[in-house]
């Protein structure tokens, strides 16, 4: 099987070495070159035709954002993993990069010994690269099967739900929407959230897997593009219709009853990670299932792993509508896979139809 070809782009020799060494140690990866600025990177991409580039955002001459804009002009552009500094400016530029279609990002350690930083980069980048290797192999296998003589193309069949799932509680119109999303999320949300109308009648709670600072930058960016108010959630926020709350990175977010026993508020906690995620979709979805029985919509979108599957099953059991993003429009078909295959998804929709499907479930 052909290796995943990678070009390492960074203006510091230390990080070119760290990232290059991490990549070379991953089976199935071939580092085909390096570049110390965006201008050189674009010229090398044209010659080397890598499958993936690791891309520093802040570089002289041509920065990472400008490289991404240049990639859009190529017929078959490589995917990009951004290396981002843990600063306000770094997080804002990272969100812009992800909205432009970068595959994912890796925080750049800002201190420590080289060996420690190498380990941190390895832990962050290896799962992303392995997912890309699997994607490439899947595409090659599908292409080979479809190219084989006598291959019959069969229609895709939706698995039959289990008997327990066929008998959820009776659904009514939703009064709240929960969204779980990860890899490819900022780009997907940037396309989907502006499709929601300004008179949308339900609050929306979003868990996007991201570290601290980055979720605030994402909320600010989406707020500028959306007809609805978007904010990073704070402890004690009252859940009100037409407002979008994004779980803060490095924390957990759940719903609790207000002092009057009628209103609902957000509680931001430092509870442990679930599914190695903090914030975790399962953590949020469980609380939606508890507080909005038969009056909620759960949406599971692009992302690696399976965070959200168990919480979504609980929501379904308690009468929620369930919407899953389809495989073709996902950056990574991980998080929606189990809900679709287990049969709990009421609707399987491409990205450009998810907003419409959400609207259909909400009381107007």
Secondary structure, 3 states (H helix, E strand, C coil): CCCEEEEEECCCHHHHHHHHHHHHCCCCEEEEEEECCHHHHHHHHHHHCCCEEEEECCCCCCCHHHHHHHHCCCCCCCEEEEEEECCHHHHHHHHHHHHCCCCEEEEECCCCCHHHHHHHHHHHHHHHHHHHHHHHHHHHHHHHHHHCCCCCCCCCCCCCCCCCHHHCCCCCCECEEEEEECCCHHHHHHHHHHHCCCCCCCEEEEEECCCCCHHHHHHHHHHHHCCCEEEECCCCCECCCCEEEECCCCCEEEEEECCCCCCEEEEEECCCCECCECCCHHHHHHHHHHHCCCCEEEEECCECCCCCHHHHHHHHHCCCEEEEECHHHCCCECHHHHHHHCCCCCEEECHHHHHHHHHHHECC
